[in-house]
Amino acid sequence: MNRPFALSAALARWPLSKLIDRLTIYLPVLLMGLLALGSYGLLSRAPEPGVPQAERAPSLQPDYFMHQFSIQQFDPDGQLRSALFGAQARHHPGTDRIDIEQGRLRSLGLDGALTSASAERIVSNRTQTEFLLQGKVQLLREGGHDASGLALPRLELRGEQLRVYTEPPRLVSAHPVSLLRGKDWLSADTLDYQGDTGLVLLKGRVRAELQPP
């Protein structure tokens, strides 16, 4: 039987809902940083064929590559908003997907907060509304201060696999994840965060350790 939480005696008096809320309330921040993945339009950057070819069955082999690439996006004022880097990107015509090795994303929010994501592999579907991050997945928002000077904690999500959906926004992992907020942390066997409703589902062995407020 799985226990929902394993807590220190000092924090055992805290309601479980408060424990979850305190550590998951910032999931929307990490998700919004990841949604920049859906705005790059990598498929639109596929090279145009020079000569029309006879129609044939889609190949299982990649039809184009990008090596040591970077794609940057700027706002109308010339401010860098996001950047995507990778060791290699491959387009698979049979499934019409993009496969990126050693992918790294940096996204600057409207509030100036920097969110980054990295994984050994990032795979997108044809419409770039679904992304699979595999291998040493890390989502990170650096600490800092908001416009009023209030300190913002450093946030980090770690795992081995994470699915990101953009329509509607959602983070899903069927593998163990760890969420760190400053000195607080939470781990669970699975995660399902639904951005449109704010619902967070944690299953399996769920543990948390929080510093007293």
C-alpha positions in Angstrom: 0.0 0.0 0.0 1.4 3.4 -1.0 1.5 6.1 1.7 0.6 9.5 0.4 3.3 11.3 2.3 6.4 10.7 4.5 6.9 13.8 6.7 9.2 14.9 9.5 7.5 15.0 12.9 7.9 18.8 13.0 5.7 19.2 9.9 3.3 16.3 10.5 0.7 18.8 11.9 0.5 20.6 8.6 -2.6 19.8 6.5 -1.6 17.8 3.4 -3.3 20.2 1.1 -1.1 23.0 2.4 2.0 20.9 1.8 1.0 20.2 -1.8 -0.2 23.8 -2.5 3.1 25.3 -1.2 5.2 23.2 -3.5 3.0 23.0 -6.6 1.7 26.5 -6.8 4.5 27.5 -9.0 4.0 24.7 -11.6 2.2 27.2 -13.9 5.5 29.3 -14.0 7.5 26.3 -15.2 4.8 25.3 -17.7 4.6 28.7 -19.2 8.3 28.7 -19.8 8.0 25.3 -21.6 5.2 26.5 -23.8 7.7 28.5 -25.8 8.7 25.1 -27.4 5.5 25.3 -29.4 6.3 28.6 -30.9 9.5 27.7 -32.8 8.0 26.2 -35.9 10.9 23.9 -36.6 8.9 22.1 -39.3 8.5 25.4 -41.2 12.3 25.6 -41.4 12.6 22.3 -43.3 14.6 22.9 -46.6 12.4 23.3 -49.7 12.9 20.5 -52.3 14.7 21.9 -55.4 13.1 19.5 -57.9 9.6 18.0 -57.7 9.8 14.2 -57.0 7.4 11.4 -57.7 5.1 10.6 -54.9 6.4 7.7 -52.8 5.9 6.1 -49.5 7.2 8.1 -46.5 10.7 7.0 -45.5 11.5 5.8 -42.0 14.9 7.6 -42.4 15.3 11.3 -41.5 15.1 13.6 -44.5 17.0 16.5 -43.1 19.3 17.4 -40.2 20.4 20.4 -38.3 23.7 20.2 -36.3 24.7 22.4 -33.4 21.8 24.7 -34.1 20.2 27.6 -32.2 17.0 29.4 -32.9 16.2 32.7 -31.2 13.1 34.7 -30.9 12.8 38.5 -30.2 9.9 40.7 -29.3 9.0 43.8 -31.4 11.3 45.9 -29.3 14.3 43.7 -30.2 14.4 42.0 -26.7 15.4 38.3 -26.8 12.4 36.4 -25.4 13.5 32.8 -25.9 16.2 30.6 -27.4 16.3 26.9 -28.4 19.6 25.0 -28.7 20.4 21.5 -29.7 23.3 19.2 -30.7 21.2 17.8 -33.6 17.7 17.9 -34.9 16.2 15.4 -37.3 12.9 15.4 -39.2 11.2 12.0 -39.7 8.9 12.2 -42.7 7.2 9.0 -41.9 5.7 10.4 -38.7 6.4 14.1 -39.4 8.1 14.6 -36.1 11.2 16.5 -35.0 13.7 14.7 -32.8 16.2 16.9 -30.9 19.3 15.6 -29.1 20.7 17.5 -26.1 18.0 20.1 -26.3 18.1 23.3 -24.2 15.4 26.0 -23.9 15.7 29.4 -22.3 12.6 31.6 -22.1 12.3 35.1 -20.6 8.9 35.8 -19.2 7.1 39.2 -19.4 8.0 39.7 -15.7 11.7 39.2 -16.5 11.9 35.7 -14.9 14.2 33.3 -16.7 13.0 29.7 -17.2 15.2 27.0 -18.7 14.6 23.4 -19.7 17.0 20.7 -20.8 16.8 17.0 -21.7 18.9 14.5 -23.5 16.1 14.2 -26.1 13.1 16.3 -27.1 10.5 15.0 -29.6 7.7 17.0 -31.0 4.6 15.9 -32.9 3.6 17.2 -36.3 1.6 20.2 -35.1 4.1 20.9 -32.3 1.4 20.8 -29.6 2.9 17.8 -27.8 6.5 17.4 -26.7 8.3 14.5 -25.0 11.4 15.3 -22.9 13.5 12.2 -22.1 16.7 11.7 -20.1 17.9 14.0 -17.3 15.0 16.3 -17.7 15.4 19.6 -15.8 13.1 22.6 -15.7 14.5 25.6 -13.8 13.4 29.0 -12.9 16.1 31.1 -11.4 15.4 32.9 -8.2 15.2 36.7 -8.1 12.8 39.5 -7.2 9.5 40.6 -8.6 8.6 44.2 -9.6 7.8 45.1 -6.0 11.1 43.7 -4.7 9.6 40.5 -3.2 12.1 37.7 -3.2 11.2 34.8 -5.6 12.5 31.3 -4.7 14.5 29.2 -7.2 12.2 26.5 -8.7 13.4 23.2 -10.2 11.6 20.1 -11.6 13.7 17.0 -12.2 12.8 13.6 -13.8 13.6 11.2 -16.5 10.6 11.8 -18.7 8.1 14.6 -19.1 5.3 15.2 -21.6 4.3 18.7 -22.4 1.0 19.5 -24.0 0.1 23.0 -25.3 -3.6 22.6 -26.1 -4.7 22.6 -23.4 -1.5 23.3 -21.4 -0.5 20.2 -19.3 2.6 18.6 -17.7 2.5 14.8 -17.4 5.1 12.3 -16.1 4.6 8.5 -15.7 8.0 8.4 -14.0 9.2 9.7 -10.6 9.7 13.5 -10.4 11.1 15.9 -7.8 10.0 19.5 -7.3 12.3 21.8 -5.4 11.4 25.3 -4.3 14.2 27.0 -2.3 14.9 24.5 0.5 11.6 22.8 0.2 11.1 19.7 -1.9 8.5 17.2 -3.0 8.8 13.9 -4.9 6.1 11.6 -6.4 6.0 8.5 -8.6 3.8 10.3 -11.2 2.7 13.8 -12.0 -0.2 15.2 -13.9 -0.6 19.0 -13.9 -3.5 20.4 -15.9 -2.8 24.0 -16.6 -6.4 25.0 -17.7 -7.9 23.9 -14.4 -4.9 24.1 -12.1 -5.5 20.5 -10.9 -2.4 18.7 -9.7 -2.5 14.9 -9.5 0.4 13.1 -7.6 0.4 9.3 -7.3 2.4 6.5 -5.8 5.0 7.3 -3.2 4.6 11.0 -2.5 7.1 12.6 0.0 7.7 16.2 1.0 10.0 18.2 3.2 9.3 21.8 3.9 11.0 24.4 6.1 8.7 25.9 8.8 7.2 29.2 7.6 
